[in-house]
Structures are given as C-alpha cells and as structure tokens.
Amino acid sequence: MVLQSLKNCLWLSCVLRTPKACFWSTASGGLIIQSVSNDVYQNLAVEDWIHDHMDLEKQQILFLWRNSPAVVIGRHQNPWQECNLRLLRQKNIKLARRRSGGGTVYHDLGNINLTFFTTRKKYERMGNLKLIVKALKALRPQLDVHVTDRYDILLDRQYKISGTAAKLGRANAYHHCTLLCNADKFVLSSVLKSPYKGLKSNATPSVPASVRNLFEEDPSLTSEMLLDAIAKEYAVQHQIDHHVTLINPADETLLPGISNKTKELQTWEWVYGKTPKFSVSTCLKISYKDSVIDVKVNMDVKHGKIEVCNIDLPEQWLPPGLYNELVKSLTGSKFCPNEITTLVTTLLRVCPQDDELHSRWSLLCENMIRLM
C-alpha cells in the first residue's frame, strides 16, 4: 500500500508500509528505510541496532534520516576542541557522539543523512558516494558535483556538500554521509568554532572546509526531490523495487532493545566521558577593581573528569585553606559547568563572611566555569 504524504516525515514519493513483525525479512537483496523521527540519538541508535542485529549477507540497507539541530562528533573526538559548547547550551542544540570515526558535523532539517549498510566484505564508500553523485546528476545534469580522494562530495570544485564517516565491525559495516541541502550556515559556522584555549589532546581533529548548500546553487530543488532521486538510484543499482519503509526508532516491537541504545547515546559518560585524555593549560585574566589578576590553570582530564588540577593564584588573594579546598574538590569532578557550579556554590557556604573575599571567590569560580 502506498502511503499518502505524512507531515514532516514523508519525503519520498513512493513509500511501502509493511507489517512490523516481518518487514525486515520480506525484502530480498536490498531495503530502503526512513526514520519518522528527527531525534539525533534515536537515529544514531537505529544505525547501531542494524549493525548489531541484521544479517547483511542477505540484505543491504539504505537508511535515510534527518535531525533537528544537533552537533555530532566522531567516536574519537574532543567536544571542547570541536565546537562551542556554551553556544550549544544557549541555543538548545544537542551534542551527540556517534560510534563511527571521522570529523564533526552540524545537522538540522536542511541536512540529509544517508547510511549504507553492507557486510564488511562488500563495504565500498566510493561506490556509495558515486551513487549519490549519479542521482544528483540525473536530477539536475548541470550540477558540478564530484567525489574527491578524501571521500567528500564537492560542489563547483570547491564547496563541500557531503562528508563521510564509517564503522567497520567484524562482520558488518556501515558508511554514513551528509548532504547539505538548506542547512543554516550561520549557525553551522558559529557552533563549529571552539572558543576554548590552551587545550592539548591527541583526539582526532576535524578538517575545516568551505561549505555550500545545494539549494543555493538551484533554489528549485527540495529535500523530497533529492531523497527520492537517491532512493531511485539505490533501487536501480540493487535491482529492488523503489519503495521506502518508514520506521519509528522508538518502536521496541520492530527494534528490540533500541531504547537502551538510545539512552546510552544520551548519557554524559558517552558524550563527554569517552573523550580521549586531554590537558588544559591557560592563564585567566581576572579583572578585579582597578587591576587585572593573572591566574594560571593546569589540568589533566581523563574520561571527562579532572584527574590533576593546579591553580596558581597571587599570594594573599585567597586564604590557603579555601584555595586548597577548591583544588581538592575539583580533582575527580566532571569537567562540566553544571557540576562545578554546584561544587563552588557548596564551597561558598563555608567561605568566611567577608564581602571582598566573596567577590574574589566568585570571580575565580566564574572564570573556572567558563573553561568548560
């Protein structure tokens, strides 16, 4: 049965609804599925579920999905180096860590995500990207798009419209990529610019690139047209019917255990705690009355927690007991503004009742929190 258009979730022209309990086994050779959710954690969980549960010897899968505003970092990346976490919090933009490698990307509803699932033996990211280019050319022959040796898709030989990442398991593999259609480039450039200074890490860095939306090149394009063209080309190459099955990533009857995968991807321990060990070495310039105080801070952070903490304060600026209590409390704490705010608020209660001392303490704590 072909479904009629569904608000905010039906992008393709031909969608097949099949019974939940059996649709995974009804299609042979290949299957095209599309998420009805725009939640980044749910959609990343679907990738994990398919990778872990499907027999991809029998069935290759193309997964189509879009997210509400989110920044997605690679498995081995440092979020403090990759993005502006303060701005993400202000704009209520989600941060997610995927299980594949690669660099950081910004997602919103103007960005299409495509995941190609195969066995590890059949994994071939260049072929997948050429499929996308062929679909774009079929839709708009005048588009100047091509795949680079770095597995990016460029528009007009200079603008990146698609980046790639992958996970290669023992038996199964997936390659996922983005396609910039009509993303908010101002937000993209703002949130992917780290303001944090003095960080040193062996985490995988992203490679900056000039980007452009396909809709800037051809305003007559729509996301529905692009997704439909890619689905058609996938169907042709895999000799399957051009049907897309809608799935709900929260449906436990269809994806047993999916809610646990989604919850894990949302945890602080996964998003921040999986960050490779890094150090912070910086000098805080604290304006106090008519002078500027230099405070040197050195920290080692492991699994997202402060392992070593040293704060070099000018003599007599704070009582040694209060300073030592701060260093002691920071050590072992999460490198996280919420946790440190709670910690310093608690310490402030035991601070001597002295207005000037309180002012100095508050300034130091505010600047420490800004590091995070």
C-alpha positions in Angstrom: 0.0 0.0 0.0 1.4 3.4 -0.9 1.1 5.9 1.9 -0.1 9.4 1.4 2.1 12.3 2.5 2.9 12.4 6.2 3.6 15.8 7.8 7.3 16.4 8.5 8.3 12.7 7.9 7.3 11.6 4.4 9.9 13.0 2.0 9.8 10.4 -0.8 7.2 9.9 -3.5 6.7 6.1 -3.0 6.6 4.6 0.4 5.7 1.0 1.2 4.1 0.1 4.6 4.7 -3.5 5.6 3.9 -5.4 8.9 6.3 -4.6 11.7 7.0 -8.2 12.6 8.1 -9.3 9.2 9.2 -6.3 7.0 12.9 -7.0 7.7 12.6 -10.4 6.1 10.2 -9.5 3.3 12.7 -7.7 1.0 15.5 -9.7 -0.5 18.7 -8.1 -1.8 18.1 -4.6 -0.5 15.9 -2.4 1.6 15.4 1.3 1.9 14.1 2.6 5.2 13.5 6.1 6.5 13.1 7.4 10.1 10.0 9.3 11.1 12.0 10.8 14.0 14.2 13.9 13.9 15.9 13.0 17.2 19.6 12.6 16.7 20.0 10.0 19.5 17.2 7.8 18.2 18.5 7.9 14.6 22.1 7.0 15.7 20.7 4.2 17.8 19.0 2.8 14.7 22.4 2.6 13.0 23.8 0.7 15.9 20.8 -1.7 16.0 21.0 -2.5 12.3 24.8 -3.0 12.5 24.5 -5.3 15.6 21.3 -7.3 14.6 20.9 -7.6 10.8 22.2 -10.3 8.5 23.7 -8.1 5.8 24.8 -11.1 3.8 21.1 -11.4 2.7 20.1 -7.8 2.6 21.9 -4.5 2.1 20.2 -1.5 3.6 20.0 2.3 2.9 18.8 4.3 5.9 17.5 7.9 5.3 17.2 10.3 8.2 17.2 13.9 9.3 17.8 15.6 12.6 16.6 18.7 14.5 19.6 21.0 15.3 22.5 18.9 16.6 26.3 18.7 16.5 27.6 15.2 16.0 31.2 14.4 16.8 33.2 11.4 15.8 34.0 8.5 18.1 37.5 9.7 19.0 37.0 13.4 19.1 37.1 16.1 21.8 33.9 18.2 22.0 35.7 21.1 23.7 38.1 21.3 20.7 35.4 20.7 18.1 32.6 23.1 19.0 31.3 25.9 21.1 29.6 24.1 24.0 28.4 27.3 25.6 26.6 28.3 22.4 25.1 24.8 22.1 23.6 25.1 25.5 22.3 28.7 24.8 20.6 27.6 21.6 19.4 24.3 23.0 21.3 22.4 20.3 22.0 18.8 21.1 25.5 17.3 21.2 25.9 13.6 20.2 28.9 11.3 19.8 28.5 8.6 17.1 30.2 5.3 17.1 32.0 5.9 13.8 35.2 7.9 13.3 35.6 11.0 11.2 35.0 14.6 12.0 32.4 16.8 13.5 29.2 17.9 11.6 26.3 20.1 12.2 22.8 18.7 11.5 19.5 20.4 11.1 16.4 19.7 8.9 18.2 21.2 6.0 20.7 18.4 6.1 20.1 14.9 4.8 21.8 11.9 6.3 22.4 8.6 4.4 23.7 5.4 5.9 24.7 2.5 3.7 24.8 -0.9 5.4 26.7 -3.9 4.0 28.8 -6.8 5.1 32.4 -5.7 5.8 33.5 -7.5 2.7 31.1 -5.5 0.5 31.8 -2.2 2.1 32.7 0.4 -0.6 32.3 4.0 0.3 33.5 5.4 -3.0 30.7 3.4 -4.8 28.1 4.9 -2.4 29.3 8.4 -3.0 29.3 7.9 -6.7 25.7 6.7 -6.4 24.7 10.0 -4.7 26.5 12.0 -7.4 24.8 10.0 -10.2 21.4 10.6 -8.5 22.1 14.4 -8.3 23.2 14.5 -11.9 20.1 12.6 -13.0 18.0 15.2 -11.2 20.0 18.3 -12.3 22.5 17.5 -15.1 24.0 21.0 -14.8 25.3 20.5 -11.3 29.1 20.3 -11.0 29.5 17.7 -8.3 32.2 15.1 -7.9 33.8 12.8 -5.3 37.3 13.6 -4.0 40.0 11.2 -2.9 39.2 12.2 0.7 35.6 10.8 0.2 34.0 14.2 0.2 31.5 15.4 -2.4 32.4 18.9 -3.7 30.1 21.4 -5.5 31.8 23.6 -8.1 35.1 22.0 -7.3 35.5 23.9 -4.1 32.5 23.7 -1.8 32.0 20.7 0.4 28.4 19.4 0.4 29.0 16.0 1.9 31.3 14.5 4.5 31.9 10.8 5.3 32.4 8.5 8.3 32.2 4.8 8.8 32.2 1.9 11.2 33.8 -1.4 10.3 32.7 -4.2 12.5 33.8 -7.8 12.5 31.1 -8.9 10.0 29.0 -5.9 9.3 29.9 -2.3 8.3 28.2 1.0 7.6 29.2 4.1 5.8 27.2 7.3 6.5 27.4 10.7 4.9 25.7 14.0 5.0 24.2 16.1 2.1 23.9 19.9 2.6 20.6 21.0 1.1 19.4 24.0 3.0 21.2 24.0 6.4 21.6 27.2 8.4 25.2 28.0 7.5 25.4 30.9 10.1 24.6 28.5 13.0 26.8 25.8 11.4 29.9 28.1 11.3 29.1 29.5 14.8 28.7 26.3 16.7 31.7 24.5 15.0 34.1 27.2 16.2 35.7 26.3 19.5 36.4 29.2 21.9 38.4 27.2 24.3 42.1 28.0 24.7 45.0 26.0 25.9 43.7 22.5 25.2 46.1 19.8 24.2 44.8 16.4 23.0 45.6 13.5 20.7 41.9 13.4 19.7 41.0 13.2 16.0 40.7 16.8 14.8 38.2 17.9 12.1 39.4 19.4 8.9 37.8 22.8 8.2 36.2 23.2 4.8 34.2 25.8 2.8 30.6 24.6 2.5 27.6 25.5 0.4 24.0 24.4 0.2 22.7 22.7 -2.9 19.7 25.0 -2.7 22.0 28.0 -3.1 23.0 26.5 -6.4 19.5 25.6 -7.5 16.6 27.0 -5.4 14.1 24.8 -7.3 15.4 21.7 -5.5 13.6 20.3 -2.5 14.7 17.7 0.1 11.9 15.4 -1.1 13.3 15.5 -4.7 16.9 14.8 -3.5 15.8 11.9 -1.3 13.6 10.4 -4.0 16.4 10.6 -6.6 18.9 8.9 -4.3 16.4 6.2 -3.3 15.6 5.6 -7.0 19.3 5.2 -7.9 19.9 2.9 -5.0 16.9 0.8 -6.1 18.2 0.6 -9.7 21.7 -0.4 -8.6 20.5 -3.1 -6.2 17.7 -4.3 -8.5 15.0 -3.8 -6.0 11.6 -2.0 -6.0 11.7 1.7 -5.4 9.9 1.6 -2.1 10.8 3.2 1.2 9.6 1.8 4.5 9.0 4.3 7.3 10.3 3.2 10.7 9.8 4.6 14.2 13.1 4.4 16.1 11.3 4.2 19.4 9.4 1.0 18.4 10.6 -1.8 20.6 8.4 -4.4 18.7 10.3 -3.5 15.5 13.7 -2.9 17.1 14.0 -4.9 20.3 16.4 -3.2 22.8 16.5 0.1 20.8 15.5 2.3 23.8 18.6 1.1 25.8 20.8 2.0 22.8 19.2 5.5 22.6 19.6 6.1 26.4 23.3 5.1 26.3 24.0 7.6 23.5 22.4 10.4 25.6 24.5 9.8 28.7 27.2 12.2 29.9 29.5 9.2 30.2 29.2 8.5 26.4 29.0 12.0 25.0 31.8 13.6 27.2 33.3 10.7 29.2 34.6 8.9 26.0 36.7 11.9 25.1 40.4 10.9 24.8 42.6 12.2 27.6 43.5 15.9 27.3 45.1 18.8 29.2 44.2 22.4 29.8 47.0 25.0 30.3 45.8 28.6 30.3 46.1 31.9 32.1 42.9 33.5 33.3 42.9 37.3 33.2 40.6 38.3 36.1 39.6 42.0 36.3 39.3 43.0 39.9 38.7 46.6 41.0 41.4 48.6 39.2 43.7 45.7 38.4 44.0 42.5 36.3 44.9 39.3 38.2 46.7 36.5 36.3 45.6 33.1 37.4 47.5 30.1 35.8 45.4 26.9 35.5 46.7 23.5 34.6 44.5 20.4 34.5 44.6 16.9 33.1 41.2 15.5 32.1 40.7 11.7 31.7 37.3 10.1 30.9 35.8 13.6 31.1 36.9 14.0 34.8 39.6 16.3 36.2 42.5 14.0 37.2 45.1 16.6 38.1 44.4 20.3 39.0 46.8 23.1 39.7 45.7 26.7 40.2 48.5 29.3 40.6 47.0 32.4 42.5 48.7 35.6 43.5 49.8 35.5 47.2 47.2 36.6 49.7 44.4 36.7 47.1 42.5 33.8 48.8 43.1 32.1 52.1 45.3 29.0 51.5 42.6 26.8 53.2 39.9 27.9 50.8 42.2 27.6 47.8 43.2 24.1 48.8 39.6 23.1 49.3 38.8 24.3 45.8 41.6 22.2 44.2 40.7 19.2 46.3 37.1 19.5 45.3 37.8 19.9 41.6 40.1 16.9 41.4 37.9 13.9 40.5 35.0 16.1 39.4 33.5 16.1 35.9 34.9 18.7 33.5 31.4 20.1 33.4 30.0 23.6 34.2 26.9 22.3 35.9 28.8 20.0 38.3 31.5 22.7 39.0 28.7 25.3 39.6 27.1 23.1 42.2 30.5 22.4 43.8 31.6 26.0 44.1 28.2 27.0 45.4 28.6 24.5 48.2 32.1 25.8 49.0 30.8 29.3 49.1 28.6 28.4 52.0 31.7 27.6 54.2 33.6 30.7 52.9 34.2 33.3 55.7 31.6 36.1 55.8 33.7 38.7 54.1 32.3 40.7 51.1 35.7 41.2 49.5 36.6 37.6 49.9 33.3 36.6 48.4 33.8 38.8 45.4 37.3 37.3 44.7 36.0 33.8 45.2 33.0 34.4 42.9 35.2 35.9 40.1 37.6 32.9 40.3 34.8 30.4 40.2 33.0 32.2 37.3 36.3 32.1 35.2 36.9 28.4 36.1 33.4 27.5 34.9 34.0 29.4 31.6 36.8 27.0 30.9 34.2 24.3 30.4 
